[in-house]
């Protein structure tokens, strides 16, 4: 298997678990991850996942404790010296999951106020895969315009919309469905959910 490099960013929308599950699967397959969490994303870690984020690096280390430490690197939001801030550093894709509407707005309009936004801008300018996973409802016109603008400029929009044709029985089944659709969009094989026409 060819080891690939991906960036995973978690921002301040509900559904941080989607980004974590995608990261876990990519690590399980032996890929390398640049990992980022926005300030609001850390709040979601505390509120939804009930994680102690006092020591952020230790928090992430515990999340991915089952994987090698040299498989991933966590970056600070203002670290513009990070490799992913430059187009000369190759990555095979970037996932923003979940992608808040604020982060979407910055990406869609080319504003790079932090490393998440800059790394996403690099993906677009280098014509590399950028997956945005919005988790917001309902959506107003500005949200829809920004989604459309980001898509027209090269982003792939993968809404966090779990399917039910695989007859999910647990919350994990729903999480895995969305994570699997994200990986499908990156061309990464997985067995996170039962596909249409397959038997459980």
C-alpha distance (Angstrom), angle and dihedral (degrees) to the residues before:
residue distance angle dihedral
X1 . . .
X2 3.78 . .
X3 3.80 112.0 .
X4 3.79 110.3 -130.5
X5 3.79 132.5 -167.2
X6 3.80 121.7 -127.3
X7 3.79 136.1 175.1
X8 3.79 117.6 -139.1
X9 3.80 119.0 -169.3
X10 3.80 125.5 -175.4
X11 3.79 117.1 -160.5
X12 3.78 135.4 -175.7
X13 3.79 103.1 -74.0
X14 3.78 125.5 104.8
X15 3.79 112.3 -87.7
X16 3.82 107.1 58.4
X17 3.79 86.2 152.7
X18 3.81 89.6 73.3
X19 3.79 91.9 61.2
X20 3.78 91.2 44.7
X21 3.81 93.0 50.8
X22 3.82 91.7 49.5
X23 3.81 89.8 49.7
X24 3.81 91.6 48.9
X25 3.79 92.1 52.1
X26 3.80 93.8 47.0
X27 3.81 90.2 49.1
X28 3.80 91.0 46.7
X29 3.79 88.2 56.4
X30 3.81 90.8 51.4
X31 3.80 99.9 -106.5
X32 3.82 124.6 143.6
X33 3.81 120.2 -113.3
X34 3.80 134.3 -156.8
X35 3.82 101.5 -158.6
X36 3.81 127.4 -159.1
X37 3.79 135.0 172.8
X38 3.80 124.2 -170.8
X39 3.81 121.5 -134.9
X40 3.79 90.4 -104.2
X41 3.79 88.4 45.8
X42 3.81 89.7 61.0
X43 3.81 87.9 54.7
X44 3.80 89.1 54.9
X45 3.82 89.0 50.6
X46 3.80 88.3 57.2
X47 3.80 98.6 41.1
X48 3.82 102.6 38.2
X49 3.79 103.5 25.4
X50 3.82 96.7 31.9
X51 3.80 90.6 -134.0
X52 3.79 125.7 160.4
X53 3.81 103.6 -120.8
X54 3.82 96.9 176.4
X55 3.82 88.3 111.7
X56 3.78 102.2 32.4
X57 3.79 97.6 -170.8
X58 3.80 90.9 49.7
X59 3.82 89.4 48.6
X60 3.81 90.8 56.2
X61 3.80 91.7 42.2
X62 3.81 89.3 56.7
X63 3.81 91.8 46.5
X64 3.79 90.9 56.3
X65 3.80 97.2 31.0
X66 3.79 92.4 129.9
X67 3.79 92.7 62.6
X68 3.77 134.4 68.4
X69 3.82 115.2 -85.2
X70 3.79 90.7 -134.1
X71 3.82 90.4 60.1
X72 3.78 94.6 74.1
X73 3.79 141.9 32.2
X74 3.79 126.2 -161.0
X75 3.81 116.9 -146.2
X76 3.79 131.5 -157.5
X77 3.79 115.7 -120.9
X78 3.79 94.6 -116.9
X79 3.81 96.6 42.9
X80 3.79 98.5 115.4
X81 3.81 89.1 165.3
X82 3.81 88.5 70.2
X83 3.82 114.5 116.9
X84 3.81 92.9 -116.3
X85 3.82 90.7 61.8
X86 3.81 88.9 73.8
X87 3.77 131.2 65.2
X88 3.80 89.4 -141.6
X89 3.83 88.3 71.7
X90 3.79 107.5 80.0
X91 3.78 121.4 -137.4
X92 3.78 126.7 173.9
X93 3.79 93.8 -139.0
X94 3.79 146.7 -29.4
X95 3.78 126.7 -130.9
X96 3.80 123.6 -164.0
X97 3.79 102.5 -165.8
X98 2.89 117.0 -164.3
X99 3.78 98.5 14.9
X100 3.79 112.9 -161.2
X101 3.77 118.9 -144.2
X102 3.81 88.8 -115.0
X103 3.80 92.0 55.9
X104 3.80 90.2 44.2
X105 3.80 90.1 53.7
X106 3.80 92.1 52.4
X107 3.81 93.5 46.7
X108 3.80 94.2 45.2
X109 3.80 91.0 52.0
X110 3.79 99.1 42.0
X111 3.80 96.6 -111.5
X112 3.81 112.8 151.6
X113 3.79 106.6 -170.9
X114 3.80 95.2 144.8
X115 3.79 139.8 17.0
X116 3.81 94.5 -91.7
X117 3.79 91.1 56.7
X118 3.81 93.0 41.7
X119 3.82 93.1 49.1
X120 3.80 90.0 49.6
X121 3.80 90.6 49.0
X122 3.81 88.9 52.0
X123 3.80 90.7 52.9
X124 3.79 91.1 53.0
X125 3.79 96.4 45.9
X126 3.81 92.1 46.8
X127 3.84 91.3 46.8
X128 3.79 91.9 -121.1
X129 3.82 125.4 143.7
X130 3.81 115.5 -75.8
X131 3.81 116.5 178.0
X132 3.78 119.1 -166.5
X133 3.81 116.0 -165.4
X134 3.81 108.4 -164.7
X135 3.80 117.7 -163.9
X136 3.78 104.7 -175.6
X137 3.79 134.8 114.2
X138 2.95 138.0 -139.7
X139 3.80 101.3 23.0
X140 3.80 123.5 -150.9
X141 3.78 127.1 -152.4
X142 3.80 96.6 -88.3
X143 3.82 90.7 53.5
X144 3.80 90.3 50.4
X145 3.80 92.6 46.9
X146 3.80 91.4 50.7
X147 3.80 92.2 48.1
X148 3.79 89.8 50.4
X149 3.81 92.4 45.8
X150 3.80 92.6 50.3
X151 3.81 90.8 48.4
X152 3.81 93.1 49.1
X153 3.80 88.8 53.9
X154 3.78 94.9 52.1
X155 3.81 108.6 -81.3
X156 3.79 120.1 129.7
X157 3.80 113.4 -136.8
X158 3.81 113.2 -144.5
X159 3.83 107.6 175.1
X160 3.79 117.0 -152.4
X161 3.81 92.8 -111.3
X162 3.82 111.9 143.0
X163 3.80 117.5 -149.7
X164 3.78 124.6 -136.6
X165 3.82 103.6 -157.0
X166 3.82 89.7 95.7
X167 3.83 88.2 61.0
X168 3.81 98.9 -121.1
X169 3.78 115.1 -146.3
X170 3.80 101.2 -177.6
X171 3.79 141.3 30.6
X172 3.81 87.3 -106.3
X173 3.81 89.6 59.8
X174 3.82 89.7 57.6
X175 3.80 92.9 45.4
X176 3.80 91.2 48.4
X177 3.79 91.7 50.9
X178 3.80 92.7 57.6
X179 3.81 92.5 41.5
X180 3.78 89.1 49.9
X181 3.79 93.1 51.7
X182 3.81 89.0 51.6
X183 3.81 90.6 52.1
X184 3.81 90.7 45.9
X185 3.79 88.4 56.3
X186 3.82 89.2 53.6
X187 3.79 92.5 48.6
X188 3.81 92.1 -114.5
X189 3.80 115.3 144.8
X190 3.79 118.1 -131.0
X191 3.79 143.7 150.8
X192 3.80 99.3 -136.6
X193 3.79 96.0 127.7
X194 3.79 141.4 14.2
X195 3.78 110.0 -97.8
X196 3.78 125.3 -135.4
X197 3.80 108.0 -79.9
X198 3.80 94.3 19.7
X199 3.78 123.7 110.7
X200 3.80 120.8 -123.8
